[in-house]
Amino acid sequence: MPDAIRAARLAALVPAVTLSAVTNAAAQPALAAELRPFVSVDAPVVALTHARVIDGTGAPPRADQTIVIEGGAIRAVGDAASVVVPAGARTIDLAGRTVLPGLVMVHEHMFYPSGGGTVYNEQAFSFPRLYLAGGVTTARTAGNMVGYADLELKSAIDEGRALGPALDVTAPYLEGPGLPIYQVHALTGPDDARQMVAHWADRGATSFKAYMHITRAELKVAADEAHRRGLKITGHLCSVTFREAAALGIDNLEHGVVVASDFAAGKTPDACPANQQASVAAAPDDSIVALARDLATRKVALTSTLTVFETFAPNRPPAPNGALDAMLPEAREQYLRRRLAIASQPASPWTMLLAKEMRFEREFLRAGGLLLAGTDPTGYGGVVAGYSNARELELLVEAGLTPLEAITVGTLHGARYLGRADRVGSIAVGKRADLVVVRGDPSARIADVENVETVFKDGVGYDSAKLFASVKGQVGLH
């Protein structure tokens, strides 16, 4: 179809779209031949009809909608009775299905615990496929154990040589001495921190993460160097308190109050206190709420990772059967053995800590804070990419968010933080066709986010079941 005819037809269908938005769709790279079997929908024009649409903005779901996709972008969305399906379009009837924006998750990893506690194994084959299968179309890696691997993986995905979400790559950890993980460099001081940020920014990293034993001076220069380059820095902190980090210019804090050292009595500056977790458990609720509101006022984003905390609390659901099947047998045995030990504990602080964390996140959001979502597939192996992303949204609802709020946290909020909200994170004309098709209605029953059938990334639909099946027994291996 000539460009002029295409533009005229689409202008008639969706008059709100500018001609530049219609005609300037980015060309997508050809997918490698060996990856084509995972594609279930790939046509010049696709029409998803009679769907329920949850657009990611928090607006009520809209029934009986049609979405027109062309050139990897959303070209029309509206009532099925009024949106004209272009002649020759591949039409898919989605009655009984819901279409959501592709998930934008910002605390994901491409590694998994090996069991020894000193090394994490890179999962550059299984995890990208699992994330995509679970509906994640954009992900920040939020921590990097092997330097160049995540950068090369991003290139492979972008070029169509591998399957996975669009990646925002975090550089290797900015960490001081004291962490017993051989893959993590220990900073020697502020100059080293600045040089490390510069080194990895020059090589393509677009995010940075401070870790538990960083000093205030190191965090300050790292934040300044990242900001000088237009990049952002987050942190899983302990030696630096949340309020100190906010004053130093950190953009984002990971995990929430469970890892905060703000409540530790007699805390030594730049040192991680031995009583950190106990101090959170003992902190009064009004102090927890005050910290949440203070961070919201300071415009520091907060990443929820309730999935990993849940694994440490007894009497919580186990990893789903699909996740267990995805694990290498040795990894599954390791996880089940540790889970049994946790379940047999007569008393655990994690039940209370999980409840405090949920309140902290709810109060942060209610105070106007930018709450983000991630899963952190670390711990002792119970958090598995793809399966855990739906669980994170379910836990946000358990924390007191509405299903629509939880979906917005897992989509549009992440896109806003990453500076990609003009392209992804919600369903709107002109945005990339990153969409998730699920059976049921997650606005009424959040667990329906688990029922993923097709994941569209850049307008190409992938078969979720085939992606999940392709890595069965692989997690923990690669």
Residue pairs with C-beta under 8 A, 6 or more apart in sequence:
3 23
6 22
6 23
6 70
7 19
7 22
7 23
9 86
10 17
10 22
10 70
10 75
10 76
10 86
11 17
11 19
11 22
12 84
13 68
13 75
13 76
13 83
13 84
13 86
14 68
14 75
14 76
14 78
14 429
16 429
17 75
17 76
17 429
17 430
18 430
21 73
21 429
21 430
22 75
25 70
25 71
25 72
25 73
26 71
26 72
28 72
28 160
28 458
28 459
28 460
29 158
29 159
29 160
30 160
31 39
31 160
31 460
32 160
32 161
32 162
35 160
35 162
35 163
37 466
38 163
38 462
38 463
38 466
38 467
38 470
39 460
39 461
39 462
39 463
40 454
40 461
40 462
40 463
40 466
41 90
41 92
41 454
41 456
41 460
41 461
42 460
42 461
43 89
43 90
44 70
44 88
45 68
45 69
45 70
45 86
45 88
45 89
45 90
46 68
46 69
46 70
46 89
46 90
46 91
46 92
46 433
46 459
46 461
47 66
47 67
47 68
47 69
47 85
47 86
47 89
47 90
47 91
47 92
48 66
48 67
48 69
48 92
48 94
48 99
48 435
48 437
49 66
49 80
49 85
49 91
49 92
49 93
49 94
50 64
50 65
50 66
50 80
50 93
50 94
50 95
51 64
51 65
51 66
51 67
51 94
51 95
51 97
51 98
51 99
51 437
52 61
52 62
52 63
52 64
52 65
52 97
52 98
52 99
52 441
53 61
53 62
53 65
53 67
53 77
53 98
53 99
53 427
54 61
54 98
54 99
54 100
54 101
54 404
54 407
54 427
54 442
54 443
55 62
55 101
55 426
55 427
55 428
56 100
56 101
56 407
56 408
56 411
56 412
56 425
56 426
56 427
57 408
57 412
57 426
58 404
58 405
58 408
59 404
60 404
60 443
61 98
61 404
61 441
61 443
62 79
64 79
64 80
64 81
65 77
65 78
65 79
65 80
65 83
65 99
66 76
66 77
66 78
66 79
66 80
66 83
66 85
67 74
67 76
67 77
67 99
67 427
67 433
67 435
68 74
68 75
68 76
68 77
68 83
68 85
68 86
68 89
69 75
69 433
69 456
69 459
70 86
70 459
71 459
72 432
72 433
72 458
72 459
72 460
73 430
73 431
73 432
73 433
73 459
74 427
74 428
74 429
74 430
74 431
74 432
74 433
75 429
76 83
76 429
77 83
77 427
77 428
77 429
85 91
94 437
96 439
96 440
97 437
97 438
97 439
97 440
97 453
98 437
98 438
98 439
98 440
98 441
98 442
98 443
98 448
99 427
99 435
99 436
99 437
100 135
100 407
100 411
100 427
100 435
100 436
100 438
100 442
100 449
101 407
101 411
101 412
101 424
101 425
101 426
101 427
101 434
101 435
101 436
102 135
102 136
102 137
102 138
102 165
102 411
102 424
102 434
102 435
102 436
102 455
102 456
102 457
103 134
103 135
103 136
103 137
103 138
103 373
103 389
103 410
103 411
103 414
103 436
104 136
104 137
104 138
104 139
104 410
104 411
104 412
104 413
104 414
104 415
104 418
104 420
104 424
104 425
105 131
105 136
105 138
105 139
105 140
105 373
105 374
105 375
105 389
105 392
105 410
105 414
106 139
106 140
106 142
106 168
106 252
106 303
106 372
106 373
106 374
106 414
106 417
106 418
107 140
107 142
107 254
107 255
107 303
107 305
107 372
107 373
107 374
107 375
107 376
108 127
108 131
108 136
108 139
108 140
108 141
108 142
108 374
108 375
108 376
108 377
108 385
109 120
109 127
109 141
109 142
109 143
109 145
109 376
109 377
109 378
110 122
110 123
110 124
110 127
110 128
110 141
110 144
110 149
110 150
110 153
111 120
111 121
111 122
111 123
111 145
111 146
111 377
111 378
112 120
112 121
112 123
112 127
112 331
112 377
112 378
112 381
112 475
112 476
113 120
113 121
113 378
113 379
113 380
113 381
114 120
114 121
114 476
115 331
115 334
115 381
117 180
117 181
118 180
118 181
118 182
119 181
119 182
119 183
120 145
120 181
120 183
120 378
121 476
121 477
121 478
122 145
122 146
122 149
122 478
123 385
123 475
123 476
123 478
124 149
124 150
124 153
124 478
125 471
125 474
125 478
126 326
126 385
126 471
126 474
126 475
126 477
126 478
127 164
127 377
127 385
127 386
127 475
128 153
128 157
128 162
128 163
128 164
128 165
129 163
129 164
129 386
129 467
129 470
129 471
130 326
130 384
130 385
130 386
130 387
130 467
130 468
130 471
130 475
131 139
131 164
131 165
131 385
131 386
131 389
132 163
132 164
132 165
132 386
132 455
132 457
132 462
132 467
133 386
133 452
133 455
133 462
133 464
133 465
133 467
133 468
134 385
134 386
134 387
134 388
134 389
134 390
134 452
134 464
135 389
135 390
135 436
135 438
135 449
135 452
135 455
135 464
136 165
136 385
136 386
136 389
137 165
137 166
137 424
137 434
137 436
137 455
137 456
137 457
138 165
138 166
138 167
138 168
138 414
138 415
138 418
138 420
138 424
138 425
138 434
139 165
139 166
139 167
139 168
140 167
140 168
140 169
140 170
140 207
140 374
140 414
140 418
141 150
141 167
141 168
141 169
141 170
141 207
142 170
142 207
142 209
142 234
142 254
142 303
142 374
142 376
143 170
143 173
143 209
143 211
143 236
144 150
144 169
144 170
144 171
144 172
144 173
144 205
145 172
145 173
145 181
145 183
145 184
146 183
147 172
148 203
150 167
150 169
150 170
151 169
151 203
151 204
151 205
153 162
153 164
153 167
154 167
154 169
154 204
156 162
157 163
157 164
157 165
157 166
157 167
158 166
163 462
163 467
165 457
166 424
166 457
168 206
168 207
168 418
169 204
169 205
169 206
169 207
170 205
170 206
170 207
170 208
170 209
170 234
171 196
171 197
171 200
171 201
171 205
171 207
171 208
171 209
172 183
172 184
172 185
172 196
172 200
173 184
173 185
173 209
173 210
173 211
174 187
174 193
174 196
174 197
174 208
174 209
174 210
174 211
174 214
174 218
174 219
174 222
174 233
175 184
175 185
175 186
175 187
175 210
175 211
175 212
175 213
175 214
176 186
176 187
176 211
176 213
176 214
176 215
176 218
176 239
177 186
177 187
177 213
178 186
178 212
178 213
178 272
179 186
179 211
179 212
179 213
184 211
185 196
186 213
187 193
187 196
187 214
187 218
189 217
189 218
190 215
190 217
190 218
190 220
190 221
191 221
192 218
193 214
193 218
193 219
193 221
193 222
193 225
194 221
194 222
194 224
194 225
196 222
197 208
197 222
197 225
197 226
197 229
198 225
200 208
201 225
201 226
201 229
201 231
205 231
206 231
207 231
207 232
207 233
207 234
208 222
208 226
208 231
208 232
208 233
208 234
209 233
209 234
209 235
209 236
209 254
210 218
210 219
210 222
210 233
210 234
210 235
210 236
210 237
210 240
210 245
210 250
211 235
211 236
211 237
212 236
212 237
212 238
212 239
212 272
213 238
213 239
213 272
214 222
214 235
214 237
214 239
214 240
215 239
215 240
215 270
216 240
216 244
216 248
216 269
216 270
219 233
219 235
219 240
219 245
219 248
219 250
220 248
220 249
222 233
223 233
223 248
223 249
223 250
223 251
224 249
226 232
226 233
227 233
227 249
232 251
232 252
232 417
233 250
233 251
233 252
234 250
234 251
234 252
234 253
234 254
234 301
234 303
235 245
235 250
235 252
235 253
235 254
236 254
236 255
236 259
237 245
237 253
237 259
237 260
237 261
238 259
238 261
238 272
238 273
238 276
239 261
239 270
239 271
239 272
240 248
240 261
240 270
241 260
241 261
241 262
241 267
242 253
242 260
242 261
242 262
242 291
242 295
242 300
243 262
243 291
243 294
245 253
245 300
246 294
246 295
246 298
246 300
250 300
251 300
251 301
251 417
252 300
252 301
252 302
252 303
252 372
252 417
253 295
253 300
253 301
253 302
253 303
254 303
254 305
254 374
254 376
255 303
255 305
255 308
255 309
255 357
255 376
256 302
256 303
256 304
256 305
256 357
256 360
256 361
256 364
257 280
257 283
257 288
257 291
257 292
257 356
257 357
257 360
258 277
258 280
258 309
258 353
258 356
258 357
259 276
260 276
260 280
260 291
261 267
261 272
261 273
261 276
261 279
262 291
263 279
263 280
263 282
263 283
263 287
264 273
264 275
264 276
264 279
265 275
265 279
266 273
267 273
273 279
277 349
277 353
278 349
280 353
280 356
281 349
281 352
281 353
281 356
283 356
285 356
285 359
288 356
288 359
288 360
288 363
289 359
289 360
289 363
291 360
292 302
292 360
292 361
292 363
292 364
292 367
292 369
293 363
293 364
293 367
295 302
295 364
295 369
296 364
296 367
296 368
296 369
297 367
299 370
300 369
301 369
301 370
301 371
301 372
301 417
302 361
302 364
302 369
302 370
302 371
302 372
303 372
303 373
303 374
304 361
304 371
304 372
304 373
304 374
304 392
304 395
304 396
304 399
304 409
305 374
305 375
305 376
305 392
306 354
306 357
306 358
306 361
306 392
306 395
306 396
306 399
307 375
307 376
307 383
307 388
307 391
307 392
307 395
308 375
308 376
308 377
308 378
308 379
308 383
309 350
309 353
309 354
309 357
310 316
310 317
310 354
310 391
310 395
311 319
311 339
311 342
311 379
311 380
311 382
311 383
312 342
312 348
312 350
312 379
313 342
313 348
313 350
313 351
313 353
313 354
314 342
314 343
314 344
314 345
314 348
314 350
314 351
315 343
315 351
316 354
318 324
318 339
318 382
319 335
319 382
319 383
319 384
319 387
320 387
320 391
320 450
322 387
322 468
323 382
323 384
323 387
323 388
323 475
324 332
324 335
324 336
325 472
325 473
326 384
326 386
326 387
326 468
326 471
326 472
326 473
326 474
326 475
327 335
327 381
327 384
327 473
327 475
327 476
328 473
328 474
328 475
328 476
328 477
329 473
330 476
331 381
331 475
331 476
331 477
334 380
334 381
335 380
335 381
335 382
338 380
338 381
339 380
339 382
342 348
357 399
358 395
358 398
358 399
358 400
359 399
359 400
361 371
361 396
361 399
362 399
362 400
362 401
364 371
365 371
365 401
365 405
365 409
370 413
370 416
370 417
371 409
371 413
372 409
372 413
372 414
372 417
373 392
373 393
373 396
373 406
373 409
373 410
373 413
373 414
374 392
375 383
375 385
375 388
375 389
375 391
375 392
376 383
377 383
377 384
377 385
377 388
381 476
384 475
385 475
386 468
389 410
390 447
390 449
390 450
390 452
392 410
393 403
393 406
393 407
393 409
393 410
393 442
393 446
393 449
394 406
394 446
394 447
394 449
396 405
396 406
396 409
396 410
397 403
397 406
397 446
401 409
403 442
403 443
403 444
403 445
403 446
404 443
406 446
407 442
407 443
407 449
411 425
411 426
412 421
412 425
412 426
413 425
414 425
415 421
415 423
415 424
415 425
415 426
416 425
422 431
423 431
423 432
424 431
424 432
424 434
425 431
427 435
432 458
432 459
433 456
433 458
433 459
434 456
434 457
434 458
435 455
435 456
436 452
436 454
436 455
436 456
437 452
437 453
437 454
437 455
437 456
437 461
438 448
438 449
438 450
438 451
438 452
438 453
439 448
439 451
439 453
440 448
440 451
441 448
442 448
442 449
452 464
453 464
453 465
454 461
454 462
454 463
454 464
455 461
455 462
455 464
455 467
456 462
